[in-house]
Amino acid sequence: MLIVESKGLIKRYGNERVLDHAELTIKEGEIVGLLGPNGAGKTTLIHALCGLVTIDAGTIHLFGKELTGNLTNIKERIGLVTQELTIFEELTAKENLTFFGGLYGLRGETLQQRIEDALDFVGLQSQAKKQPKTFSGGMKRRLNIACSLIHQPKLLIMDEPTVGIDPQSRNHILEAVRKLQKQGTTILYSTHYMEELQAIASRVVIMDQGHIITEGTIKDLIATIQHEEKINLEVAAASGDLLSKLQQLEGVKQVISEGNNLQIISRLGAGNLDRTLTLAKEAGGVLSISAEKPTLEDVFLTLTGKHLRDGEEYHE
């Protein structure tokens, strides 16, 4: 059964198309990872699926029903974990859950049981009577997730749920996502962290410039660039002249620089390891060099020409 089916989505802000014929399908029980550089349209797509923004063209069906005309009924079956925390700092953890449960019409013993279950699920039972303003960033994120689960949604949409938190809380959240899938929840998980998707995703969707550019299992996506080889190189000085000479080597597709750390992606069998070493030595010396098998990060770079996180440069 298809839980999400969107076709030809277009959303404009002024003259800019933030969504440009975006199409996405998610089957029941999947964890679908959503990847894309900043400005790709991921959050707009998520907001469109939740009925928080009105699309200019296209159709959205959730649980087999068109979103338009069935919004209230559909929203009751969706949980949304936003990038921004949507909890109340001055209320206790339990009071936050009571408030959000009340929005979904939960009352009495049912509400109290759901609160207990949600707190237990995210590991915050001992913090039930404390205010989030005393919590760590990771604990706040976990409470944020608990509030989105209070009504036991069939579709959970998570938009950057682990930004800026400690490794322990990140692991707790990823484990919670796995448990939710086993319980039958379908999950759309947007993140900037490749390693998270490698740990939990059934399938990955890569988005850029407002539309979906590819999708598949991590194994299948990596297989699409198995015809490439990657050399990691740390040099004494990454001059513009060196970058230019590396780019001109036969078979080189991309040269990505981050300070004095370089990645050279070539056609498989191009034999550029010796040539790369020679050029780097002439430019001042080599500190380290290694070759790698393709990863999900490499797929992303190949398709978008961008790093998933800011602060890194791309040359071609």
Secondary structure, DSSP 4 states (H G I P E B T S, - for coil): -EEEEEEEEEEEETTEEEEEEEEEEEETT-EEEEE--TTSSHHHHHHHHTTSS--SEEEEEETTEESTT-HHHHHTTEEEE-SS--S-TTS-HHHHHHHHHHHTT--HHHHHHHHHHHHHHTT-GGGTTS-GGGS-HHHHHHHHHHHHHTT--SEEEEESTTTT--HHHHHHHHHHHHHHHHTT-EEEEE-S-HHHHHHH-SEEEEEETTEEEEEE-HHHHHHTTTTEEEEEEEES---HHHHHHHHTSTTEEEEEEETTEEEEEEETT---HHHHHHHHHHTT-EEEEEEE---HHHHHHHHHSS-SSSS-EEE-
